[in-house]
Amino acid sequence: MKMHNPEHPGEILKELYIKPLNITITEAAKALGVTRNTLSELINGHSGISTEMALRLSKTFNTTPELWLNMQQNFNLSKARKKVRLSRVKVLV
């Protein structure tokens, strides 16, 4: 089964929320109550979505925290599947 590569949640945030609303990173950061640098790191894929950030994003963009956390989890799992070698892992049950 071929697995797709989910986009980083920061990219989704930029493309589906920030750009369509025609707001700057600075404006979005202010609305979220974080620094511009914090939001920039997220949007550029240098940091992930924490539970706190998920709460902030859900309020600011009228979504749920679970949406953002699930996106992050799917992204992390996809990366791990490419990196972790399971050939030496034994099944116990």
C-alpha positions as CSV (number, residue, x, y, z in Angstrom):
1,M,0.0,0.0,0.0
2,K,1.4,3.4,-1.0
3,M,1.4,6.0,1.7
4,H,0.9,9.6,0.8
5,N,3.1,12.3,2.2
6,P,1.0,14.6,4.4
7,E,1.9,18.3,4.3
8,H,3.3,19.9,7.4
9,P,0.5,21.5,9.3
10,G,2.2,24.9,9.0
11,E,1.9,24.7,5.2
12,I,-1.8,23.9,5.6
13,L,-2.2,26.8,8.0
14,K,-0.6,29.1,5.5
15,E,-2.4,27.9,2.4
16,L,-5.9,27.3,3.7
17,Y,-6.2,29.9,6.4
18,I,-3.7,32.8,6.3
19,K,-3.5,33.3,2.5
20,P,-7.3,33.1,1.9
21,L,-7.9,35.6,4.7
22,N,-5.3,37.9,3.2
23,I,-3.6,38.5,6.5
24,T,0.1,38.8,7.2
25,I,2.1,36.4,9.4
26,T,2.4,39.3,11.9
27,E,-1.3,39.8,12.0
28,A,-2.0,36.1,12.4
29,A,0.6,35.9,15.2
30,K,-0.9,38.8,17.0
31,A,-4.4,37.2,16.8
32,L,-2.9,33.9,18.1
33,G,-1.1,35.7,20.9
34,V,2.3,34.4,19.9
35,T,5.4,36.1,18.5
36,R,5.9,36.5,14.7
37,N,9.0,34.2,15.0
38,T,7.0,31.4,16.7
39,L,4.4,31.5,13.9
40,S,7.0,31.7,11.2
41,E,8.8,28.7,12.6
42,L,5.6,26.7,12.5
43,I,4.6,27.9,9.0
44,N,8.1,27.0,7.6
45,G,8.0,23.5,9.1
46,H,10.7,24.1,11.7
47,S,8.4,23.5,14.6
48,G,5.3,21.4,15.2
49,I,1.9,22.1,16.6
50,S,1.8,21.8,20.4
51,T,-1.4,21.2,22.3
52,E,-1.3,24.9,23.4
53,M,-0.9,26.0,19.8
54,A,-3.7,23.7,18.7
55,L,-6.0,25.5,21.2
56,R,-4.9,28.9,19.9
57,L,-5.4,27.9,16.3
58,S,-8.8,26.4,17.0
59,K,-10.1,29.6,18.5
60,T,-8.5,32.0,16.0
61,F,-9.6,30.0,12.9
62,N,-12.9,28.5,14.3
63,T,-11.8,24.9,14.1
64,T,-11.1,22.2,16.7
65,P,-7.8,21.5,18.5
66,E,-8.2,17.9,17.4
67,L,-8.0,19.0,13.7
68,W,-4.5,20.5,14.2
69,L,-3.2,17.8,16.5
70,N,-4.4,15.1,14.1
71,M,-2.6,16.9,11.2
72,Q,0.6,17.0,13.3
73,Q,0.3,13.4,14.3
74,N,-0.3,12.2,10.7
75,F,2.7,14.2,9.6
76,N,4.9,12.8,12.4
77,L,3.8,9.3,11.7
78,S,4.5,9.6,8.0
79,K,8.0,10.8,8.7
80,A,8.6,8.0,11.3
81,R,7.4,5.3,8.8
82,K,10.2,6.3,6.5
83,K,12.8,6.5,9.2
84,V,12.2,3.7,11.6
85,R,13.4,0.2,10.6
86,L,11.0,-2.4,12.0
87,S,12.8,-5.5,10.6
88,R,14.4,-6.3,13.9
89,V,11.4,-5.6,16.0
90,K,9.8,-8.8,17.3
91,V,6.1,-9.4,17.7
92,L,5.3,-10.7,21.2
93,V,1.6,-11.4,21.0
